[in-house]
């Protein structure tokens, strides 16, 4: 029998602050529902471990996934992997309220800190590699939100800061407070609008 060829997942640097990840990442949201039924914890852990064995080291979760249960699941999987070889991303900033559920953004400094502390506990880790602001709360100046995120970096609770679905002006203002390492935006064959301003901005700053 011919030997099975081991696929080598290439690596890429995100931003200019030193974060390096596998070029193919794993979005963990589907493991606890969202667009599908949740999988059992043991199956989710096995999936994450299998992805790692194939060279994927970049795993993405968020406090709103589940909600909360996705971070718990990812945390359990991380206990069975070498933490120093995993790049862990999580997100904060989306809040669900009322019945029917209404999702809104929240970015006050107090909420930034409490969200991070809660995610660290659920993930059962000492730090989060890449911490994204999931959606921008336009009622709070981005400088205030970033100021608290900068403090979390200085305290070692997060290593790098990311933004999700942010406007070019927000990116510029945020980056002036503390370097932004990554932007999470939809970019696909049918969604090309970020090529007009966001992509050139990232190349110019650079993110």
ChimeraX commands (.cxc) that place a marker at each C-alpha (Angstrom):
marker #1 position 0.00,0.00,0.00 radius 0.5
marker #1 position 1.18,3.48,-0.79 radius 0.5
marker #1 position 1.98,5.55,2.26 radius 0.5
marker #1 position -0.58,8.20,3.09 radius 0.5
marker #1 position 0.77,11.65,2.31 radius 0.5
marker #1 position 0.72,14.02,5.27 radius 0.5
marker #1 position -0.87,17.33,4.33 radius 0.5
marker #1 position 1.19,20.29,5.49 radius 0.5
marker #1 position -1.00,23.26,6.36 radius 0.5
marker #1 position 0.99,26.42,5.58 radius 0.5
marker #1 position 1.33,29.14,8.19 radius 0.5
marker #1 position 0.73,32.86,7.88 radius 0.5
marker #1 position 1.40,35.94,9.97 radius 0.5
marker #1 position -1.58,38.02,11.02 radius 0.5
marker #1 position -0.89,41.70,11.41 radius 0.5
marker #1 position 2.51,43.14,12.20 radius 0.5
marker #1 position 2.73,42.34,15.91 radius 0.5
marker #1 position 4.00,38.77,15.62 radius 0.5
marker #1 position 0.96,36.47,15.64 radius 0.5
marker #1 position 1.45,33.43,13.40 radius 0.5
marker #1 position -1.35,30.94,12.74 radius 0.5
marker #1 position -2.18,28.04,10.47 radius 0.5
marker #1 position -3.45,29.45,7.17 radius 0.5
marker #1 position -6.51,27.23,7.52 radius 0.5
marker #1 position -8.39,27.92,10.74 radius 0.5
marker #1 position -11.26,26.09,12.39 radius 0.5
marker #1 position -14.47,27.96,13.25 radius 0.5
marker #1 position -15.95,26.14,16.23 radius 0.5
marker #1 position -19.42,27.72,16.24 radius 0.5
marker #1 position -21.15,24.78,14.55 radius 0.5
marker #1 position -20.07,22.36,17.25 radius 0.5
marker #1 position -22.68,23.80,19.62 radius 0.5
marker #1 position -25.39,24.70,17.12 radius 0.5
marker #1 position -26.05,27.89,15.23 radius 0.5
marker #1 position -26.87,26.51,11.80 radius 0.5
marker #1 position -27.20,22.91,12.94 radius 0.5
marker #1 position -27.85,20.73,15.98 radius 0.5
marker #1 position -25.10,20.68,18.62 radius 0.5
marker #1 position -22.76,17.70,18.68 radius 0.5
marker #1 position -21.94,15.76,21.84 radius 0.5
marker #1 position -18.97,17.09,23.80 radius 0.5
marker #1 position -16.88,14.00,23.14 radius 0.5
marker #1 position -17.50,14.34,19.40 radius 0.5
marker #1 position -16.66,18.04,19.41 radius 0.5
marker #1 position -13.45,17.41,21.30 radius 0.5
marker #1 position -12.52,14.61,18.89 radius 0.5
marker #1 position -13.14,16.92,15.91 radius 0.5
marker #1 position -10.92,19.66,17.33 radius 0.5
marker #1 position -8.16,17.17,18.15 radius 0.5
marker #1 position -8.39,15.68,14.65 radius 0.5
marker #1 position -8.09,19.14,13.07 radius 0.5
marker #1 position -5.01,19.81,15.21 radius 0.5
marker #1 position -3.47,16.51,14.16 radius 0.5
marker #1 position -3.81,17.63,10.54 radius 0.5
marker #1 position -1.91,20.87,11.14 radius 0.5
marker #1 position -4.72,23.29,12.04 radius 0.5
marker #1 position -3.68,25.30,15.10 radius 0.5
marker #1 position -5.99,28.34,14.82 radius 0.5
marker #1 position -9.35,27.84,16.55 radius 0.5
marker #1 position -12.12,30.45,16.66 radius 0.5
marker #1 position -14.94,30.68,19.21 radius 0.5
marker #1 position -17.04,33.42,20.89 radius 0.5
marker #1 position -18.98,34.01,24.07 radius 0.5
marker #1 position -22.22,34.32,22.09 radius 0.5
marker #1 position -21.85,30.86,20.51 radius 0.5
marker #1 position -24.14,28.58,22.46 radius 0.5
marker #1 position -24.25,31.02,24.20 radius 0.5
marker #1 position -21.20,30.23,26.35 radius 0.5
marker #1 position -21.25,26.47,25.73 radius 0.5
marker #1 position -18.91,26.71,22.76 radius 0.5
marker #1 position -16.13,28.25,24.82 radius 0.5
marker #1 position -16.59,25.53,27.45 radius 0.5
marker #1 position -16.29,22.84,24.78 radius 0.5
marker #1 position -13.21,24.42,23.21 radius 0.5
marker #1 position -11.67,24.72,26.66 radius 0.5
marker #1 position -12.14,21.01,27.28 radius 0.5
marker #1 position -10.47,20.21,23.97 radius 0.5
marker #1 position -7.53,22.50,24.74 radius 0.5
marker #1 position -6.82,20.47,27.86 radius 0.5
marker #1 position -5.89,17.61,25.55 radius 0.5
marker #1 position -3.66,19.71,23.28 radius 0.5
marker #1 position -0.34,21.52,23.79 radius 0.5
marker #1 position -1.60,25.03,24.64 radius 0.5
marker #1 position 1.59,26.73,23.45 radius 0.5
marker #1 position 1.03,25.35,19.93 radius 0.5
marker #1 position -2.60,26.53,19.67 radius 0.5
marker #1 position -3.71,30.00,18.61 radius 0.5
marker #1 position -7.04,30.63,20.33 radius 0.5
marker #1 position -9.43,33.34,19.16 radius 0.5
marker #1 position -12.59,34.37,20.96 radius 0.5
marker #1 position -14.98,37.29,20.66 radius 0.5
marker #1 position -17.11,39.57,22.82 radius 0.5
marker #1 position -19.56,42.40,22.22 radius 0.5
marker #1 position -22.84,40.76,21.23 radius 0.5
marker #1 position -25.57,40.64,23.88 radius 0.5
marker #1 position -28.93,38.88,23.71 radius 0.5
marker #1 position -31.90,40.35,25.57 radius 0.5
marker #1 position -35.67,39.85,25.79 radius 0.5
marker #1 position -38.16,37.38,24.38 radius 0.5
marker #1 position -38.09,37.19,21.42 radius 0.5
marker #1 position -34.31,37.44,21.62 radius 0.5
marker #1 position -32.86,40.71,20.36 radius 0.5
marker #1 position -29.13,40.83,19.72 radius 0.5
marker #1 position -27.34,44.12,20.30 radius 0.5
marker #1 position -23.75,45.30,20.57 radius 0.5
marker #1 position -22.10,46.38,23.81 radius 0.5
marker #1 position -18.63,47.84,24.16 radius 0.5
marker #1 position -18.36,49.70,27.46 radius 0.5
marker #1 position -15.02,49.32,29.24 radius 0.5
marker #1 position -16.72,47.51,32.14 radius 0.5
marker #1 position -18.33,45.04,29.74 radius 0.5
marker #1 position -15.06,44.47,27.89 radius 0.5
marker #1 position -13.34,43.43,31.11 radius 0.5
marker #1 position -16.18,41.31,32.48 radius 0.5
marker #1 position -16.56,39.53,29.13 radius 0.5
marker #1 position -12.87,38.71,28.97 radius 0.5
marker #1 position -12.76,37.45,32.56 radius 0.5
marker #1 position -15.81,35.25,31.92 radius 0.5
marker #1 position -14.36,33.83,28.70 radius 0.5
marker #1 position -11.07,33.02,30.42 radius 0.5
marker #1 position -12.98,31.06,33.06 radius 0.5
marker #1 position -15.13,29.17,30.54 radius 0.5
marker #1 position -12.13,28.35,28.37 radius 0.5
marker #1 position -10.09,27.58,31.50 radius 0.5
marker #1 position -7.00,29.30,30.09 radius 0.5
marker #1 position -4.65,32.01,31.33 radius 0.5
marker #1 position -4.80,34.05,28.14 radius 0.5
marker #1 position -6.61,34.38,24.81 radius 0.5
marker #1 position -4.32,34.79,21.80 radius 0.5
marker #1 position -6.64,36.90,19.64 radius 0.5
marker #1 position -9.61,38.68,21.22 radius 0.5
marker #1 position -12.12,40.15,18.76 radius 0.5
marker #1 position -14.65,42.92,19.29 radius 0.5
marker #1 position -17.52,41.00,17.66 radius 0.5
marker #1 position -19.73,43.95,16.67 radius 0.5
marker #1 position -19.13,47.64,17.26 radius 0.5
marker #1 position -21.36,49.44,19.77 radius 0.5
marker #1 position -21.82,52.81,18.10 radius 0.5
marker #1 position -23.02,54.38,21.38 radius 0.5
marker #1 position -19.54,53.95,22.88 radius 0.5
marker #1 position -16.51,55.68,21.33 radius 0.5
marker #1 position -14.19,53.03,19.92 radius 0.5
marker #1 position -11.34,54.70,21.78 radius 0.5
marker #1 position -12.94,53.77,25.13 radius 0.5
marker #1 position -13.43,50.14,24.13 radius 0.5
marker #1 position -9.91,49.89,22.78 radius 0.5
marker #1 position -8.49,51.54,25.88 radius 0.5
marker #1 position -9.77,48.68,28.03 radius 0.5
marker #1 position -8.62,46.06,25.52 radius 0.5
marker #1 position -5.16,47.65,25.61 radius 0.5
marker #1 position -5.14,47.24,29.40 radius 0.5
marker #1 position -6.00,43.54,29.00 radius 0.5
marker #1 position -3.02,43.15,26.64 radius 0.5
marker #1 position -0.76,44.86,29.17 radius 0.5
marker #1 position -2.05,42.50,31.88 radius 0.5
marker #1 position -1.34,39.44,29.70 radius 0.5
marker #1 position -4.96,38.31,29.59 radius 0.5
marker #1 position -5.08,38.71,25.82 radius 0.5
marker #1 position -2.18,38.88,23.39 radius 0.5
marker #1 position -3.65,40.50,20.28 radius 0.5
marker #1 position -6.76,42.52,19.43 radius 0.5
marker #1 position -9.12,41.99,16.49 radius 0.5
marker #1 position -12.22,43.68,15.12 radius 0.5
marker #1 position -15.19,42.11,13.36 radius 0.5
marker #1 position -17.40,43.86,10.79 radius 0.5
marker #1 position -15.92,47.29,11.52 radius 0.5
marker #1 position -16.03,50.34,9.24 radius 0.5
marker #1 position -12.83,51.86,7.82 radius 0.5
marker #1 position -13.11,54.88,10.13 radius 0.5
marker #1 position -13.54,52.62,13.17 radius 0.5
marker #1 position -10.49,50.59,12.15 radius 0.5
marker #1 position -8.35,53.72,11.81 radius 0.5
marker #1 position -9.44,55.13,15.18 radius 0.5
marker #1 position -9.04,51.79,16.94 radius 0.5
marker #1 position -5.59,51.19,15.47 radius 0.5
marker #1 position -4.48,54.61,16.73 radius 0.5
marker #1 position -5.12,53.44,20.31 radius 0.5
marker #1 position -3.54,50.00,19.97 radius 0.5
marker #1 position -2.45,47.98,16.91 radius 0.5
marker #1 position -5.21,45.84,15.41 radius 0.5
marker #1 position -3.89,42.42,14.45 radius 0.5
marker #1 position -6.85,41.04,12.47 radius 0.5
marker #1 position -10.17,41.96,10.92 radius 0.5
marker #1 position -12.89,39.36,10.61 radius 0.5
marker #1 position -15.08,40.25,7.64 radius 0.5
marker #1 position -17.06,38.32,5.06 radius 0.5
marker #1 position -15.06,38.08,1.82 radius 0.5
marker #1 position -16.32,35.59,-0.70 radius 0.5
marker #1 position -17.14,35.12,-4.36 radius 0.5
marker #1 position -20.43,36.96,-3.86 radius 0.5
marker #1 position -19.37,39.47,-1.18 radius 0.5
marker #1 position -16.64,41.69,-2.59 radius 0.5
marker #1 position -17.39,45.14,-1.12 radius 0.5
marker #1 position -14.52,45.08,1.40 radius 0.5
marker #1 position -12.15,45.30,-1.57 radius 0.5
marker #1 position -13.11,48.96,-2.04 radius 0.5
marker #1 position -11.86,50.37,1.28 radius 0.5
marker #1 position -11.10,47.72,3.91 radius 0.5
marker #1 position -8.49,45.69,2.01 radius 0.5
marker #1 position -6.52,48.78,0.84 radius 0.5
marker #1 position -6.70,50.15,4.40 radius 0.5
marker #1 position -5.26,46.95,5.84 radius 0.5
marker #1 position -2.42,47.07,3.35 radius 0.5
marker #1 position -1.72,50.71,4.13 radius 0.5
marker #1 position -1.90,50.72,7.95 radius 0.5
marker #1 position -0.88,47.76,7.98 radius 0.5
marker #1 position -3.16,45.78,10.25 radius 0.5
marker link #1:1,2 radius 0.2
marker link #1:2,3 radius 0.2
marker link #1:3,4 radius 0.2
marker link #1:4,5 radius 0.2
marker link #1:5,6 radius 0.2
marker link #1:6,7 radius 0.2
marker link #1:7,8 radius 0.2
marker link #1:8,9 radius 0.2
marker link #1:9,10 radius 0.2
marker link #1:10,11 radius 0.2
marker link #1:11,12 radius 0.2
marker link #1:12,13 radius 0.2
marker link #1:13,14 radius 0.2
marker link #1:14,15 radius 0.2
marker link #1:15,16 radius 0.2
marker link #1:16,17 radius 0.2
marker link #1:17,18 radius 0.2
marker link #1:18,19 radius 0.2
marker link #1:19,20 radius 0.2
marker link #1:20,21 radius 0.2
marker link #1:21,22 radius 0.2
marker link #1:22,23 radius 0.2
marker link #1:23,24 radius 0.2
marker link #1:24,25 radius 0.2
marker link #1:25,26 radius 0.2
marker link #1:26,27 radius 0.2
marker link #1:27,28 radius 0.2
marker link #1:28,29 radius 0.2
marker link #1:29,30 radius 0.2
marker link #1:30,31 radius 0.2
marker link #1:31,32 radius 0.2
marker link #1:32,33 radius 0.2
marker link #1:33,34 radius 0.2
marker link #1:34,35 radius 0.2
marker link #1:35,36 radius 0.2
marker link #1:36,37 radius 0.2
marker link #1:37,38 radius 0.2
marker link #1:38,39 radius 0.2
marker link #1:39,40 radius 0.2
marker link #1:40,41 radius 0.2
marker link #1:41,42 radius 0.2
marker link #1:42,43 radius 0.2
marker link #1:43,44 radius 0.2
marker link #1:44,45 radius 0.2
marker link #1:45,46 radius 0.2
marker link #1:46,47 radius 0.2
marker link #1:47,48 radius 0.2
marker link #1:48,49 radius 0.2
marker link #1:49,50 radius 0.2
marker link #1:50,51 radius 0.2
marker link #1:51,52 radius 0.2
marker link #1:52,53 radius 0.2
marker link #1:53,54 radius 0.2
marker link #1:54,55 radius 0.2
marker link #1:55,56 radius 0.2
marker link #1:56,57 radius 0.2
marker link #1:57,58 radius 0.2
marker link #1:58,59 radius 0.2
marker link #1:59,60 radius 0.2
marker link #1:60,61 radius 0.2
marker link #1:61,62 radius 0.2
marker link #1:62,63 radius 0.2
marker link #1:63,64 radius 0.2
marker link #1:64,65 radius 0.2
marker link #1:65,66 radius 0.2
marker link #1:66,67 radius 0.2
marker link #1:67,68 radius 0.2
marker link #1:68,69 radius 0.2
marker link #1:69,70 radius 0.2
marker link #1:70,71 radius 0.2
marker link #1:71,72 radius 0.2
marker link #1:72,73 radius 0.2
marker link #1:73,74 radius 0.2
marker link #1:74,75 radius 0.2
marker link #1:75,76 radius 0.2
marker link #1:76,77 radius 0.2
marker link #1:77,78 radius 0.2
marker link #1:78,79 radius 0.2
marker link #1:79,80 radius 0.2
marker link #1:80,81 radius 0.2
marker link #1:81,82 radius 0.2
marker link #1:82,83 radius 0.2
marker link #1:83,84 radius 0.2
marker link #1:84,85 radius 0.2
marker link #1:85,86 radius 0.2
marker link #1:86,87 radius 0.2
marker link #1:87,88 radius 0.2
marker link #1:88,89 radius 0.2
marker link #1:89,90 radius 0.2
marker link #1:90,91 radius 0.2
marker link #1:91,92 radius 0.2
marker link #1:92,93 radius 0.2
marker link #1:93,94 radius 0.2
marker link #1:94,95 radius 0.2
marker link #1:95,96 radius 0.2
marker link #1:96,97 radius 0.2
marker link #1:97,98 radius 0.2
marker link #1:98,99 radius 0.2
marker link #1:99,100 radius 0.2
marker link #1:100,101 radius 0.2
marker link #1:101,102 radius 0.2
marker link #1:102,103 radius 0.2
marker link #1:103,104 radius 0.2
marker link #1:104,105 radius 0.2
marker link #1:105,106 radius 0.2
marker link #1:106,107 radius 0.2
marker link #1:107,108 radius 0.2
marker link #1:108,109 radius 0.2
marker link #1:109,110 radius 0.2
marker link #1:110,111 radius 0.2
marker link #1:111,112 radius 0.2
marker link #1:112,113 radius 0.2
marker link #1:113,114 radius 0.2
marker link #1:114,115 radius 0.2
marker link #1:115,116 radius 0.2
marker link #1:116,117 radius 0.2
marker link #1:117,118 radius 0.2
marker link #1:118,119 radius 0.2
marker link #1:119,120 radius 0.2
marker link #1:120,121 radius 0.2
marker link #1:121,122 radius 0.2
marker link #1:122,123 radius 0.2
marker link #1:123,124 radius 0.2
marker link #1:124,125 radius 0.2
marker link #1:125,126 radius 0.2
marker link #1:126,127 radius 0.2
marker link #1:127,128 radius 0.2
marker link #1:128,129 radius 0.2
marker link #1:129,130 radius 0.2
marker link #1:130,131 radius 0.2
marker link #1:131,132 radius 0.2
marker link #1:132,133 radius 0.2
marker link #1:133,134 radius 0.2
marker link #1:134,135 radius 0.2
marker link #1:135,136 radius 0.2
marker link #1:136,137 radius 0.2
marker link #1:137,138 radius 0.2
marker link #1:138,139 radius 0.2
marker link #1:139,140 radius 0.2
marker link #1:140,141 radius 0.2
marker link #1:141,142 radius 0.2
marker link #1:142,143 radius 0.2
marker link #1:143,144 radius 0.2
marker link #1:144,145 radius 0.2
marker link #1:145,146 radius 0.2
marker link #1:146,147 radius 0.2
marker link #1:147,148 radius 0.2
marker link #1:148,149 radius 0.2
marker link #1:149,150 radius 0.2
marker link #1:150,151 radius 0.2
marker link #1:151,152 radius 0.2
marker link #1:152,153 radius 0.2
marker link #1:153,154 radius 0.2
marker link #1:154,155 radius 0.2
marker link #1:155,156 radius 0.2
marker link #1:156,157 radius 0.2
marker link #1:157,158 radius 0.2
marker link #1:158,159 radius 0.2
marker link #1:159,160 radius 0.2
marker link #1:160,161 radius 0.2
marker link #1:161,162 radius 0.2
marker link #1:162,163 radius 0.2
marker link #1:163,164 radius 0.2
marker link #1:164,165 radius 0.2
marker link #1:165,166 radius 0.2
marker link #1:166,167 radius 0.2
marker link #1:167,168 radius 0.2
marker link #1:168,169 radius 0.2
marker link #1:169,170 radius 0.2
marker link #1:170,171 radius 0.2
marker link #1:171,172 radius 0.2
marker link #1:172,173 radius 0.2
marker link #1:173,174 radius 0.2
marker link #1:174,175 radius 0.2
marker link #1:175,176 radius 0.2
marker link #1:176,177 radius 0.2
marker link #1:177,178 radius 0.2
marker link #1:178,179 radius 0.2
marker link #1:179,180 radius 0.2
marker link #1:180,181 radius 0.2
marker link #1:181,182 radius 0.2
marker link #1:182,183 radius 0.2
marker link #1:183,184 radius 0.2
marker link #1:184,185 radius 0.2
marker link #1:185,186 radius 0.2
marker link #1:186,187 radius 0.2
marker link #1:187,188 radius 0.2
marker link #1:188,189 radius 0.2
marker link #1:189,190 radius 0.2
marker link #1:190,191 radius 0.2
marker link #1:191,192 radius 0.2
marker link #1:192,193 radius 0.2
marker link #1:193,194 radius 0.2
marker link #1:194,195 radius 0.2
marker link #1:195,196 radius 0.2
marker link #1:196,197 radius 0.2
marker link #1:197,198 radius 0.2
marker link #1:198,199 radius 0.2
marker link #1:199,200 radius 0.2
marker link #1:200,201 radius 0.2
marker link #1:201,202 radius 0.2
marker link #1:202,203 radius 0.2
marker link #1:203,204 radius 0.2
marker link #1:204,205 radius 0.2
marker link #1:205,206 radius 0.2
marker link #1:206,207 radius 0.2
view
